[in-house]
């Protein structure tokens, strides 16, 4: 390493430039820039996305109470997500210890991959009352979210 290379690296560290920027592979960012929503789709409606919040090991799943603008849902911790099931690109099933979250929509393959990599902090159902302009054709949309819980009164097996 030459003296000028050392000086460049030392100055970069002093200015708190990221490692990838020092290697010439990163984009420079403003030090105090606001984190941007990394949601899917190009319209105002974002069916899912990632909001950088520091330590984020949870995902909020929201739907809308029928005919209102009131949201309801669950927020689960990724450590409790046991399995992600899917049917084509139209349905996902998130298996949690106490329930199964069923997500119906279109073009959900990317969402499945992001959940598997823990890169999703919110999932939300589309509502025309909240977003009057529907997403463009070919963009992901979540049409229905339901939470299925086991019935406590139903017998579980032969020996129960």
Rosetta blueprint (number, residue, H / E / L):
1 X L
2 X L
3 X H
4 X H
5 X H
6 X H
7 X H
8 X H
9 X H
10 X H
11 X H
12 X H
13 X H
14 X H
15 X L
16 X L
17 X L
18 X L
19 X H
20 X H
21 X H
22 X H
23 X L
24 X L
25 X L
26 X L
27 X L
28 X L
29 X L
30 X L
31 X L
32 X L
33 X L
34 X L
35 X L
36 X L
37 X L
38 X L
39 X L
40 X L
41 X L
42 X L
43 X L
44 X L
45 X L
46 X L
47 X L
48 X E
49 X E
50 X L
51 X L
52 X L
53 X L
54 X L
55 X L
56 X L
57 X L
58 X E
59 X E
60 X E
61 X E
62 X E
63 X E
64 X E
65 X L
66 X L
67 X L
68 X L
69 X L
70 X L
71 X E
72 X E
73 X E
74 X E
75 X E
76 X E
77 X E
78 X H
79 X H
80 X H
81 X L
82 X L
83 X E
84 X E
85 X E
86 X E
87 X E
88 X L
89 X L
90 X L
91 X E
92 X E
93 X E
94 X E
95 X E
96 X L
97 X L
98 X L
99 X L
100 X E
101 X E
102 X E
103 X E
104 X E
105 X E
106 X E
107 X L
108 X L
109 X H
110 X H
111 X H
112 X H
113 X H
114 X H
115 X H
116 X H
117 X L
118 X L
119 X L
120 X L
121 X L
122 X E
123 X E
124 X E
125 X L
126 X L
127 X L
128 X L
129 X L
130 X L
131 X L
132 X L
133 X L
134 X L
135 X L
136 X L
137 X L
138 X L
139 X L
140 X L
141 X E
142 X E
143 X E
144 X E
145 X E
146 X E
147 X E
148 X E
149 X L
150 X L
151 X L
152 X L
153 X L
154 X L
155 X L
156 X L
157 X L
158 X L
159 X L
160 X L
